[in-house]
Amino acid sequence: MAIISKFECNVCGNSYKTNRGLKRHLNIVTKYNVSCPDLDTLPENTIQQFKAILVHYIHKQLPKGSKQLEKQSVSVPATESQFYAIFKNYIHYYSALKNKYKCIFHGSSSNQLLAVF
């Protein structure tokens, strides 16, 4: 009976056969969160105002009284600069072809992380 090692990303849940595969995945994710020089730097008050709008928008999209632990997906119209200013350090996927970012908040601390916004 062979023992199968499983290396799992604690954010997205992807599994890898080797530790090297997991490290490669994490290095790619880290690169998504490095500031791009092409993006505009936004003033702090603009970022805070957009955060307030974003929280309101998310609350409107979720079912009433939603404290469910199941997966929720919310799409938000925003400029790339706005999105990056708020979600940098939480970006877990980027598609250059579709120009889409994905942030994943997973686990018992996800509500506390989102409450910071």
C-alpha positions in Angstrom: 0.0 0.0 0.0 1.6 3.3 -1.1 1.3 6.4 1.0 0.2 9.4 -1.1 1.5 12.7 0.1 -0.8 15.6 -0.4 0.3 19.2 -0.2 -2.6 21.6 -0.1 -2.9 25.4 -0.4 -4.6 26.5 2.8 -6.3 29.4 0.9 -7.8 27.9 -2.3 -7.6 24.2 -1.4 -5.7 23.1 -4.5 -3.7 19.9 -3.9 -0.3 19.2 -5.2 1.7 15.9 -5.4 4.9 17.4 -4.1 5.9 20.2 -1.8 7.7 21.8 -4.8 4.4 22.0 -6.7 2.8 23.8 -3.7 5.8 26.2 -3.4 5.5 27.0 -7.1 1.8 27.8 -6.7 2.5 30.0 -3.7 5.3 31.9 -5.6 2.9 32.6 -8.4 0.2 33.9 -6.0 2.8 36.1 -4.4 3.6 37.7 -7.7 -0.1 38.6 -8.2 0.2 40.7 -5.0 3.3 42.7 -6.0 2.4 46.3 -7.0 2.2 46.9 -10.7 3.8 50.2 -11.8 1.1 50.7 -14.4 -1.6 51.2 -11.8 -2.5 54.6 -10.5 -1.9 55.2 -6.8 -5.1 56.3 -5.2 -5.5 58.8 -2.3 -6.3 57.1 1.0 -9.7 58.9 1.4 -10.7 57.6 -2.1 -9.8 54.0 -1.1 -11.8 54.4 2.2 -14.8 55.7 0.3 -14.7 52.9 -2.2 -14.4 50.3 0.7 -17.6 51.7 2.2 -19.4 51.4 -1.2 -18.0 47.9 -1.6 -19.2 46.7 1.8 -22.7 48.1 1.0 -22.7 46.5 -2.4 -21.7 43.1 -1.0 -24.4 43.3 1.7 -27.0 44.0 -0.9 -25.9 41.0 -3.0 -25.9 38.4 -0.2 -29.1 36.8 1.1 -30.7 38.6 4.1 -29.3 37.5 7.4 -26.5 35.6 5.5 -24.1 34.1 8.1 -23.8 31.0 6.0 -20.4 29.3 5.9 -21.0 28.1 2.3 -19.2 29.5 -0.7 -20.3 33.0 -1.8 -19.3 34.7 -5.0 -19.6 38.4 -5.5 -18.5 40.3 -8.7 -17.8 44.0 -8.3 -17.4 46.6 -11.0 -14.3 48.5 -10.2 -11.2 49.9 -11.8 -8.1 47.8 -11.6 -6.5 50.5 -9.4 -9.5 50.5 -7.0 -9.6 46.7 -6.8 -5.8 46.4 -6.2 -5.7 49.1 -3.5 -8.3 47.3 -1.5 -7.4 43.6 -2.1 -3.7 43.7 -2.5 -2.2 40.9 -0.3 -5.4 38.8 -0.8 -5.3 38.3 -4.6 -5.0 34.5 -5.2 -5.6 34.3 -9.0 -5.2 36.6 -12.0 -6.2 35.9 -15.6 -4.4 38.3 -18.0 -6.6 37.0 -20.9 -9.8 37.8 -19.2 -8.4 40.6 -17.0 -10.0 39.0 -13.9 -8.7 38.9 -10.4 -9.9 36.4 -7.7 -9.6 36.8 -4.0 -10.4 33.8 -1.7 -11.3 34.2 1.9 -11.4 30.8 3.5 -11.7 29.3 6.9 -12.7 30.3 10.3 -10.8 33.7 10.1 -12.4 34.8 6.8 -15.2 36.8 8.5 -12.6 38.7 10.6 -10.5 39.4 7.5 -13.5 40.7 5.6 -14.6 42.8 8.6 -11.4 44.8 8.2 -12.7 46.1 4.9 
